[in-house]
Amino acid sequence: MARRNPENPTPPFDAAQLFALAPQLRELLKGVSQVELEHFTMEIGDLDLFIPMTGTVASPATADAPGTVVQPPVKPTDLIRESYTKVTTDFPGRIREVRLGATKAEGGSRRHSITIGGATAPAYSDPARPPLHSPVISLDVFDMPVTLPRVLRENVADVIEDPAEWAKMNVQKFGADVVTVHLTSTDPLFRDASASAAVKTVESVLQAVDVPLIIGGCGDPRKDAEVFCAVAEMAEGERLLINSVTLDMAEAGILERVATAARDHGHAVLAFTGLDLNNAKELNRRLYEYIPPEQIVMDLTTVALGYGLEYSFTIHERARYAALMGDTELAHPTISAATNAWAAREAWMKMAPEYGSRQLRGPVWETVNALTLLLAGVDLFLMMHPAAVLTMREVIPRLPAVGNAHAGQIADWVGVRL
């Protein structure tokens, strides 16, 4: 019941009095949506909460009648039927196609060439417009023994000393579409191997496998320029992908040297920038001065899961939409170094039991990195662990069928009980 407030001499009302006044109060409050009470206190035990129910209820005219029963809501027996009109968006832009590898008829020695790019719509957004060319997978090879997590090393321990045998295993055992040869030994701060030594390594891999090759440098702009030019000349006509050219090369005045060597000897270049579309556009503009756009692939950077993967996804997605909307400076196929997942300590470090086995954690980390950027439209993946590769092989063919489920199947799924 309401209590008397010491500052308000109005006598208190008991429950019976308030009930008797209910009809007058209802009439008085018609059309009123808000009431403010001053100097009011109430015992919590006197408070009644009323929650309106959906369904059939007693009408206001009979609400006070004794014995009135509120009818329970009627349980639906079927799904609400709604119509759906499919909307197809036609984009004015298109991703350029880039060919990697060359057959004998094309001037090289590969069993077949691979074409990436060609998208006319966001990745897997329309079952009627699947990717023109299915994404491809490249497996890594290093030209010298390198430090690898145990879960990676155990797969390559027998061939880690021989890049040609390593490449052969990647193709024959793990089904690589492409092989990436990392010329790590050329780093001036490491072994500082010569350009001629790098040429011999690439030549041995070309002889060992017949798939397209990606040639990676050491990251030092000047040394990479020297090595790339020598390799490009040796492998003329093989349509290698030179990995990579950067704005640092442009600032050092050596971008022209690498780009023209790639152009003159029939190779493609990978334009690498770090999560910045303005830099990607600038680097591409500079490359257009020396090499046709159809020989340029972009690496916008892949960041490991837990360290900024969502930002990598956003950058790739923005680039793809911009290109489809007509930005020709971003209309290039893209790659993802899914192997960057192994930079995350959670992928390989010994941790508490609840984090699970390192044997599984690492491959899962690489798989998630790859699958995430697959949905952003990446065309080529650099990978290492066979289990991650196997998962990608299983998922890629399924994605174009997404959206083709029958209505009955969807209804069954909605009504399932767990």
One Martini backbone bead per residue (centre of mass of N, CA, C, O) as a GRO file, in nm:
protein
  418
    1MET     BB    1   0.102   0.032   0.011
    2ALA     BB    2   0.071   0.350   0.055
    3ARG     BB    3   0.269   0.606   0.194
    4ARG     BB    4   0.347   0.843   0.404
    5ASN     BB    5   0.479   1.157   0.358
    6PRO     BB    6   0.619   1.389   0.557
    7GLU     BB    7   0.582   1.625   0.322
    8ASN     BB    8   0.287   1.485   0.296
    9PRO     BB    9  -0.046   1.511   0.431
   10THR     BB   10  -0.162   1.299   0.271
   11PRO     BB   11  -0.348   1.045   0.301
   12PRO     BB   12  -0.365   0.722   0.285
   13PHE     BB   13  -0.412   0.441   0.077
   14ASP     BB   14  -0.581   0.165   0.028
   15ALA     BB   15  -0.658  -0.096  -0.175
   16ALA     BB   16  -0.967  -0.059  -0.176
   17GLN     BB   17  -0.970   0.236  -0.266
   18LEU     BB   18  -0.815   0.203  -0.530
   19PHE     BB   19  -1.016   0.000  -0.658
   20ALA     BB   20  -1.262   0.194  -0.653
   21LEU     BB   21  -1.103   0.413  -0.843
   22ALA     BB   22  -1.041   0.277  -1.120
   23PRO     BB   23  -1.257   0.388  -1.319
   24GLN     BB   24  -1.178   0.688  -1.284
   25LEU     BB   25  -0.882   0.657  -1.367
   26ARG     BB   26  -0.929   0.553  -1.652
   27GLU     BB   27  -1.087   0.802  -1.749
   28LEU     BB   28  -0.867   1.014  -1.676
   29LEU     BB   29  -0.630   0.845  -1.853
   30LYS     BB   30  -0.722   0.902  -2.123
   31GLY     BB   31  -0.458   0.947  -2.352
   32VAL     BB   32  -0.237   0.872  -2.151
   33SER     BB   33   0.125   0.792  -2.163
   34GLN     BB   34   0.211   0.961  -1.892
   35VAL     BB   35   0.315   0.928  -1.543
   36GLU     BB   36   0.382   1.144  -1.258
   37LEU     BB   37   0.519   1.084  -0.940
   38GLU     BB   38   0.498   1.234  -0.616
   39HIS     BB   39   0.575   1.137  -0.315
   40PHE     BB   40   0.643   0.813  -0.364
   41THR     BB   41   0.572   0.499  -0.207
   42MET     BB   42   0.669   0.135  -0.210
   43GLU     BB   43   0.618  -0.180  -0.158
   44ILE     BB   44   0.734  -0.452  -0.322
   45GLY     BB   45   0.489  -0.642  -0.242
   46ASP     BB   46   0.273  -0.437  -0.402
   47LEU     BB   47   0.395  -0.528  -0.675
   48ASP     BB   48   0.265  -0.554  -1.007
   49LEU     BB   49   0.321  -0.747  -1.297
   50PHE     BB   50   0.241  -0.677  -1.648
   51ILE     BB   51   0.241  -0.904  -1.933
   52PRO     BB   52   0.169  -0.908  -2.236
   53MET     BB   53  -0.005  -1.120  -2.458
   54THR     BB   54  -0.020  -1.307  -2.718
   55GLY     BB   55  -0.317  -1.324  -2.877
   56THR     BB   56  -0.603  -1.418  -2.718
   57VAL     BB   57  -0.800  -1.179  -2.544
   58ALA     BB   58  -0.966  -1.003  -2.341
   59SER     BB   59  -1.173  -0.764  -2.346
   60PRO     BB   60  -1.215  -0.459  -2.196
   61ALA     BB   61  -1.523  -0.506  -2.127
   62THR     BB   62  -1.435  -0.800  -1.963
   63ALA     BB   63  -1.188  -0.768  -1.766
   64ASP     BB   64  -1.368  -0.751  -1.479
   65ALA     BB   65  -1.482  -1.017  -1.511
   66PRO     BB   66  -1.554  -1.289  -1.364
   67GLY     BB   67  -1.366  -1.558  -1.506
   68THR     BB   68  -1.168  -1.457  -1.691
   69VAL     BB   69  -1.002  -1.585  -1.988
   70VAL     BB   70  -0.687  -1.624  -2.114
   71GLN     BB   71  -0.577  -1.694  -2.418
   72PRO     BB   72  -0.362  -1.872  -2.567
   73PRO     BB   73  -0.144  -1.894  -2.792
   74VAL     BB   74  -0.106  -1.986  -3.117
   75LYS     BB   75   0.049  -2.244  -3.260
   76PRO     BB   76   0.237  -2.280  -3.510
   77THR     BB   77   0.229  -2.504  -3.816
   78ASP     BB   78   0.394  -2.294  -3.998
   79LEU     BB   79   0.558  -2.121  -4.213
   80ILE     BB   80   0.616  -1.820  -4.328
   81ARG     BB   81   0.526  -1.699  -4.637
   82GLU     BB   82   0.775  -1.580  -4.868
   83SER     BB   83   0.892  -1.387  -5.104
   84TYR     BB   84   1.156  -1.405  -5.368
   85THR     BB   85   1.385  -1.175  -5.524
   86LYS     BB   86   1.630  -1.185  -5.738
   87VAL     BB   87   1.941  -1.002  -5.727
   88THR     BB   88   2.142  -0.865  -5.988
   89THR     BB   89   2.471  -0.741  -6.007
   90ASP     BB   90   2.625  -0.519  -6.227
   91PHE     BB   91   2.956  -0.467  -6.299
   92PRO     BB   92   3.185  -0.258  -6.463
   93GLY     BB   93   3.408  -0.434  -6.365
   94ARG     BB   94   3.731  -0.620  -6.391
   95ILE     BB   95   3.947  -0.874  -6.349
   96ARG     BB   96   4.234  -0.949  -6.435
   97GLU     BB   97   4.430  -1.162  -6.627
   98VAL     BB   98   4.682  -1.410  -6.523
   99ARG     BB   99   4.961  -1.579  -6.643
  100LEU     BB  100   5.109  -1.892  -6.537
  101GLY     BB  101   5.313  -2.021  -6.707
  102ALA     BB  102   5.463  -2.232  -6.977
  103THR     BB  103   5.449  -2.391  -7.252
  104LYS     BB  104   5.595  -2.491  -7.532
  105ALA     BB  105   5.394  -2.327  -7.712
  106GLU     BB  106   5.463  -2.060  -7.512
  107GLY     BB  107   5.797  -2.091  -7.438
  108GLY     BB  108   5.819  -2.331  -7.240
  109SER     BB  109   5.801  -2.630  -6.985
  110ARG     BB  110   5.519  -2.671  -6.901
  111ARG     BB  111   5.242  -2.861  -6.879
  112HIS     BB  112   5.092  -2.599  -6.766
  113SER     BB  113   4.892  -2.332  -6.735
  114ILE     BB  114   4.784  -2.049  -6.523
  115THR     BB  115   4.480  -1.878  -6.449
  116ILE     BB  116   4.408  -1.565  -6.300
  117GLY     BB  117   4.109  -1.425  -6.237
  118GLY     BB  118   3.813  -1.258  -6.390
  119ALA     BB  119   3.625  -1.120  -6.211
  120THR     BB  120   3.259  -0.990  -6.185
  121ALA     BB  121   3.232  -1.062  -5.873
  122PRO     BB  122   3.189  -1.130  -5.576
  123ALA     BB  123   3.272  -1.376  -5.384
  124TYR     BB  124   3.019  -1.601  -5.383
  125SER     BB  125   2.742  -1.416  -5.442
  126ASP     BB  126   2.678  -1.589  -5.721
  127PRO     BB  127   2.596  -1.888  -5.859
  128ALA     BB  128   2.589  -1.772  -6.163
  129ARG     BB  129   2.895  -1.640  -6.074
  130PRO     BB  130   3.152  -1.787  -6.076
  131PRO     BB  131   3.461  -1.828  -6.089
  132LEU     BB  132   3.647  -1.836  -6.368
  133HIS     BB  133   3.889  -1.911  -6.168
  134SER     BB  134   4.022  -2.118  -5.969
  135PRO     BB  135   4.181  -2.138  -5.700
  136VAL     BB  136   4.524  -2.155  -5.603
  137ILE     BB  137   4.811  -2.363  -5.495
  138SER     BB  138   5.106  -2.295  -5.308
  139LEU     BB  139   5.418  -2.441  -5.226
  140ASP     BB  140   5.688  -2.434  -5.023
  141VAL     BB  141   6.041  -2.340  -5.080
  142PHE     BB  142   6.377  -2.372  -4.970
  143ASP     BB  143   6.734  -2.308  -5.029
  144MET     BB  144   6.738  -2.379  -4.717
  145PRO     BB  145   6.765  -2.440  -4.408
  146VAL     BB  146   6.498  -2.387  -4.175
  147THR     BB  147   6.305  -2.262  -3.929
  148LEU     BB  148   6.059  -2.488  -3.798
  149PRO     BB  149   5.800  -2.616  -3.697
  150ARG     BB  150   5.752  -2.936  -3.623
  151VAL     BB  151   5.481  -2.977  -3.786
  152LEU     BB  152   5.638  -2.899  -4.053
  153ARG     BB  153   5.912  -3.051  -4.058
  154GLU     BB  154   5.804  -3.353  -4.064
  155ASN     BB  155   5.717  -3.326  -4.380
  156VAL     BB  156   6.039  -3.220  -4.482
  157ALA     BB  157   6.301  -3.356  -4.364
  158ASP     BB  158   6.403  -3.525  -4.627
  159VAL     BB  159   6.416  -3.228  -4.820
  160ILE     BB  160   6.546  -2.961  -4.686
  161GLU     BB  161   6.832  -2.978  -4.857
  162ASP     BB  162   6.637  -3.005  -5.134
  163PRO     BB  163   6.453  -2.812  -5.341
  164ALA     BB  164   6.382  -3.011  -5.571
  165GLU     BB  165   6.262  -3.237  -5.390
  166TRP     BB  166   6.060  -3.061  -5.248
  167ALA     BB  167   5.899  -2.982  -5.498
  168LYS     BB  168   5.825  -3.269  -5.584
  169MET     BB  169   5.660  -3.337  -5.331
  170ASN     BB  170   5.449  -3.112  -5.354
  171VAL     BB  171   5.331  -3.230  -5.619
  172GLN     BB  172   5.308  -3.552  -5.579
  173LYS     BB  173   5.188  -3.553  -5.272
  174PHE     BB  174   5.026  -3.250  -5.234
  175GLY     BB  175   4.922  -3.102  -5.506
  176ALA     BB  176   5.058  -2.867  -5.638
  177ASP     BB  177   5.011  -2.604  -5.865
  178VAL     BB  178   5.245  -2.450  -5.719
  179VAL     BB  179   5.582  -2.317  -5.672
  180THR     BB  180   5.770  -2.175  -5.404
  181VAL     BB  181   6.083  -2.001  -5.418
  182HIS     BB  182   6.303  -1.933  -5.154
  183LEU     BB  183   6.587  -1.703  -5.153
  184THR     BB  184   6.726  -1.683  -4.856
  185SER     BB  185   7.049  -1.700  -4.902
  186THR     BB  186   7.075  -1.394  -5.028
  187ASP     BB  187   7.105  -1.262  -4.772
  188PRO     BB  188   7.334  -1.031  -4.650
  189LEU     BB  189   7.266  -1.121  -4.332
  190PHE     BB  190   7.350  -1.414  -4.406
  191ARG     BB  191   7.488  -1.567  -4.678
  192ASP     BB  192   7.506  -1.412  -4.950
  193ALA     BB  193   7.419  -1.530  -5.202
  194SER     BB  194   7.438  -1.552  -5.524
  195ALA     BB  195   7.285  -1.512  -5.823
  196SER     BB  196   7.401  -1.772  -5.951
  197ALA     BB  197   7.298  -1.962  -5.729
  198ALA     BB  198   6.997  -1.897  -5.768
  199VAL     BB  199   6.980  -1.991  -6.060
  200LYS     BB  200   7.044  -2.292  -6.003
  201THR     BB  201   6.804  -2.346  -5.824
  202VAL     BB  202   6.580  -2.279  -6.028
  203GLU     BB  203   6.672  -2.477  -6.244
  204SER     BB  204   6.631  -2.737  -6.073
  205VAL     BB  205   6.325  -2.698  -6.033
  206LEU     BB  206   6.239  -2.688  -6.330
  207GLN     BB  207   6.339  -2.991  -6.374
  208ALA     BB  208   6.162  -3.134  -6.143
  209VAL     BB  209   5.916  -2.959  -6.243
  210ASP     BB  210   5.584  -2.872  -6.431
  211VAL     BB  211   5.515  -2.614  -6.278
  212PRO     BB  212   5.462  -2.326  -6.174
  213LEU     BB  213   5.656  -2.036  -6.061
  214ILE     BB  214   5.770  -1.883  -5.759
  215ILE     BB  215   5.994  -1.606  -5.687
  216GLY     BB  216   6.168  -1.551  -5.395
  217GLY     BB  217   6.319  -1.343  -5.187
  218CYS     BB  218   6.480  -1.162  -4.903
  219GLY     BB  219   6.402  -0.823  -4.885
  220ASP     BB  220   6.636  -0.695  -5.037
  221PRO     BB  221   6.619  -0.479  -5.285
  222ARG     BB  222   6.899  -0.500  -5.429
  223LYS     BB  223   6.934  -0.807  -5.425
  224ASP     BB  224   6.670  -0.879  -5.562
  225ALA     BB  225   6.722  -0.735  -5.827
  226GLU     BB  226   6.965  -0.906  -5.909
  227VAL     BB  227   6.826  -1.184  -5.895
  228PHE     BB  228   6.577  -1.140  -6.077
  229CYS     BB  229   6.728  -1.072  -6.338
  230ALA     BB  230   6.882  -1.340  -6.361
  231VAL     BB  231   6.637  -1.533  -6.356
  232ALA     BB  232   6.476  -1.411  -6.592
  233GLU     BB  233   6.687  -1.479  -6.807
  234MET     BB  234   6.712  -1.785  -6.768
  235ALA     BB  235   6.366  -1.811  -6.769
  236GLU     BB  236   6.278  -1.763  -7.044
  237GLY     BB  237   5.921  -1.808  -7.095
  238GLU     BB  238   5.806  -1.934  -6.805
  239ARG     BB  239   5.628  -1.747  -6.635
  240LEU     BB  240   5.703  -1.609  -6.382
  241LEU     BB  241   5.671  -1.509  -6.035
  242ILE     BB  242   5.779  -1.216  -5.897
  243ASN     BB  243   5.882  -1.220  -5.536
  244SER     BB  244   5.902  -0.883  -5.507
  245VAL     BB  245   5.763  -0.567  -5.556
  246THR     BB  246   5.838  -0.226  -5.439
  247LEU     BB  247   5.861   0.093  -5.312
  248ASP     BB  248   6.157   0.067  -5.233
  249MET     BB  249   6.252   0.032  -5.525
  250ALA     BB  250   6.158   0.303  -5.625
  251GLU     BB  251   6.329   0.477  -5.424
  252ALA     BB  252   6.603   0.326  -5.534
  253GLY     BB  253   6.578   0.298  -5.860
  254ILE     BB  254   6.493  -0.041  -5.932
  255LEU     BB  255   6.215  -0.104  -6.061
  256GLU     BB  256   6.270  -0.089  -6.364
  257ARG     BB  257   6.468  -0.324  -6.382
  258VAL     BB  258   6.270  -0.551  -6.296
  259ALA     BB  259   6.024  -0.495  -6.483
  260THR     BB  260   6.178  -0.517  -6.758
  261ALA     BB  261   6.282  -0.802  -6.717
  262ALA     BB  262   6.005  -0.932  -6.703
  263ARG     BB  263   5.902  -0.834  -6.973
  264ASP     BB  264   6.137  -0.933  -7.169
  265HIS     BB  265   6.106  -1.252  -7.038
  266GLY     BB  266   5.795  -1.327  -6.960
  267HIS     BB  267   5.692  -1.210  -6.678
  268ALA     BB  268   5.567  -1.176  -6.356
  269VAL     BB  269   5.449  -0.955  -6.093
  270LEU     BB  270   5.466  -0.880  -5.742
  271ALA     BB  271   5.277  -0.647  -5.562
  272PHE     BB  272   5.395  -0.514  -5.256
  273THR     BB  273   5.185  -0.429  -4.972
  274GLY     BB  274   5.083  -0.275  -4.644
  275LEU     BB  275   4.768  -0.228  -4.589
  276ASP     BB  276   4.749  -0.013  -4.856
  277LEU     BB  277   4.576   0.116  -5.120
  278ASN     BB  278   4.743   0.360  -5.200
  279ASN     BB  279   5.008   0.203  -5.238
  280ALA     BB  280   4.903   0.004  -5.446
  281LYS     BB  281   4.835   0.216  -5.662
  282GLU     BB  282   5.113   0.345  -5.685
  283LEU     BB  283   5.272   0.094  -5.771
  284ASN     BB  284   5.107   0.033  -6.025
  285ARG     BB  285   5.159   0.299  -6.172
  286ARG     BB  286   5.466   0.251  -6.195
  287LEU     BB  287   5.448  -0.021  -6.352
  288TYR     BB  288   5.299   0.080  -6.613
  289GLU     BB  289   5.567   0.204  -6.740
  290TYR     BB  290   5.698  -0.116  -6.789
  291ILE     BB  291   5.428  -0.300  -6.758
  292PRO     BB  292   5.175  -0.485  -6.809
  293PRO     BB  293   4.887  -0.541  -6.630
  294GLU     BB  294   4.884  -0.862  -6.713
  295GLN     BB  295   5.171  -0.879  -6.514
  296ILE     BB  296   4.994  -0.826  -6.241
  297VAL     BB  297   5.017  -0.888  -5.894
  298MET     BB  298   4.869  -0.885  -5.566
  299ASP     BB  299   5.001  -0.797  -5.230
  300LEU     BB  300   4.824  -0.687  -4.931
  301THR     BB  301   4.845  -0.874  -4.701
  302THR     BB  302   4.885  -1.121  -4.441
  303VAL     BB  303   4.740  -1.167  -4.130
  304ALA     BB  304   4.724  -1.320  -3.852
  305LEU     BB  305   4.548  -1.485  -3.646
  306GLY     BB  306   4.513  -1.241  -3.384
  307TYR     BB  307   4.684  -0.989  -3.567
  308GLY     BB  308   4.469  -0.886  -3.822
  309LEU     BB  309   4.285  -1.046  -4.026
  310GLU     BB  310   4.038  -0.853  -4.052
  311TYR     BB  311   4.203  -0.636  -4.208
  312SER     BB  312   4.277  -0.804  -4.450
  313PHE     BB  313   3.993  -0.857  -4.543
  314THR     BB  314   3.911  -0.561  -4.587
  315ILE     BB  315   4.124  -0.489  -4.798
  316HIS     BB  316   4.042  -0.701  -5.009
  317GLU     BB  317   3.745  -0.620  -5.033
  318ARG     BB  318   3.788  -0.326  -5.118
  319ALA     BB  319   3.952  -0.385  -5.371
  320ARG     BB  320   3.737  -0.553  -5.520
  321TYR     BB  321   3.507  -0.344  -5.527
  322ALA     BB  322   3.664  -0.119  -5.666
  323ALA     BB  323   3.725  -0.276  -5.923
  324LEU     BB  324   3.423  -0.342  -5.999
  325MET     BB  325   3.361  -0.016  -6.004
  326GLY     BB  326   3.644   0.081  -6.190
  327ASP     BB  327   3.928   0.035  -6.055
  328THR     BB  328   4.210  -0.032  -6.241
  329GLU     BB  329   4.443  -0.022  -6.012
  330LEU     BB  330   4.281  -0.293  -5.863
  331ALA     BB  331   4.250  -0.500  -6.127
  332HIS     BB  332   4.386  -0.755  -5.963
  333PRO     BB  333   4.513  -1.018  -5.867
  334THR     BB  334   4.544  -1.219  -5.565
  335ILE     BB  335   4.734  -1.290  -5.274
  336SER     BB  336   4.802  -1.537  -5.003
  337ALA     BB  337   4.998  -1.571  -4.708
  338ALA     BB  338   4.901  -1.820  -4.509
  339THR     BB  339   5.182  -1.873  -4.364
  340ASN     BB  340   5.159  -1.630  -4.160
  341ALA     BB  341   5.022  -1.794  -3.932
  342TRP     BB  342   5.311  -1.892  -3.808
  343ALA     BB  343   5.359  -1.613  -3.652
  344ALA     BB  344   5.177  -1.729  -3.449
  345ARG     BB  345   5.223  -1.862  -3.142
  346GLU     BB  346   4.953  -2.030  -3.125
  347ALA     BB  347   5.037  -2.232  -3.364
  348TRP     BB  348   5.323  -2.361  -3.194
  349MET     BB  349   5.311  -2.322  -2.901
  350LYS     BB  350   5.341  -2.419  -2.589
  351MET     BB  351   5.041  -2.484  -2.404
  352ALA     BB  352   4.773  -2.511  -2.264
  353PRO     BB  353   4.553  -2.773  -2.288
  354GLU     BB  354   4.299  -2.597  -2.389
  355TYR     BB  355   4.448  -2.537  -2.678
  356GLY     BB  356   4.570  -2.787  -2.767
  357SER     BB  357   4.726  -2.933  -3.013
  358ARG     BB  358   4.990  -2.854  -3.219
  359GLN     BB  359   4.918  -3.049  -3.454
  360LEU     BB  360   4.640  -2.880  -3.495
  361ARG     BB  361   4.666  -2.572  -3.453
  362GLY     BB  362   4.838  -2.488  -3.696
  363PRO     BB  363   4.658  -2.586  -3.934
  364VAL     BB  364   4.414  -2.419  -3.843
  365TRP     BB  365   4.541  -2.142  -3.872
  366GLU     BB  366   4.596  -2.165  -4.177
  367THR     BB  367   4.308  -2.228  -4.267
  368VAL     BB  368   4.166  -1.972  -4.166
  369ASN     BB  369   4.329  -1.776  -4.331
  370ALA     BB  370   4.248  -1.888  -4.609
  371LEU     BB  371   3.934  -1.890  -4.589
  372THR     BB  372   3.892  -1.592  -4.536
  373LEU     BB  373   4.031  -1.492  -4.815
  374LEU     BB  374   3.854  -1.651  -5.003
  375LEU     BB  375   3.594  -1.468  -4.939
  376ALA     BB  376   3.754  -1.207  -5.066
  377GLY     BB  377   3.898  -1.328  -5.356
  378VAL     BB  378   4.137  -1.491  -5.363
  379ASP     BB  379   4.355  -1.661  -5.611
  380LEU     BB  380   4.627  -1.715  -5.431
  381PHE     BB  381   4.804  -1.965  -5.229
  382LEU     BB  382   5.033  -1.970  -4.964
  383MET     BB  383   5.159  -2.285  -4.847
  384MET     BB  384   5.237  -2.587  -4.618
  385HIS     BB  385   5.019  -2.761  -4.490
  386PRO     BB  386   4.855  -3.043  -4.588
  387ALA     BB  387   4.589  -3.010  -4.425
  388ALA     BB  388   4.521  -2.727  -4.528
  389VAL     BB  389   4.514  -2.802  -4.824
  390LEU     BB  390   4.291  -3.016  -4.809
  391THR     BB  391   4.068  -2.828  -4.712
  392MET     BB  392   4.072  -2.638  -4.954
  393ARG     BB  393   4.005  -2.857  -5.164
  394GLU     BB  394   3.716  -2.912  -5.040
  395VAL     BB  395   3.590  -2.618  -5.038
  396ILE     BB  396   3.612  -2.475  -5.315
  397PRO     BB  397   3.393  -2.649  -5.482
  398ARG     BB  398   3.143  -2.569  -5.288
  399LEU     BB  399   3.088  -2.258  -5.304
  400PRO     BB  400   2.927  -2.222  -5.580
  401ALA     BB  401   2.663  -2.381  -5.444
  402VAL     BB  402   2.582  -2.157  -5.283
  403GLY     BB  403   2.218  -2.108  -5.287
  404ASN     BB  404   2.087  -2.406  -5.405
  405ALA     BB  405   1.884  -2.464  -5.206
  406HIS     BB  406   1.598  -2.598  -5.110
  407ALA     BB  407   1.321  -2.501  -4.945
  408GLY     BB  408   1.271  -2.766  -4.793
  409GLN     BB  409   1.550  -2.781  -4.659
  410ILE     BB  410   1.527  -2.520  -4.501
  411ALA     BB  411   1.276  -2.593  -4.335
  412ASP     BB  412   1.403  -2.835  -4.193
  413TRP     BB  413   1.626  -2.673  -4.053
  414VAL     BB  414   1.447  -2.473  -3.892
  415GLY     BB  415   1.282  -2.729  -3.743
  416VAL     BB  416   1.501  -2.827  -3.584
  417ARG     BB  417   1.597  -3.038  -3.308
  418LEU     BB  418   1.841  -3.036  -3.030
   0.00000   0.00000   0.00000
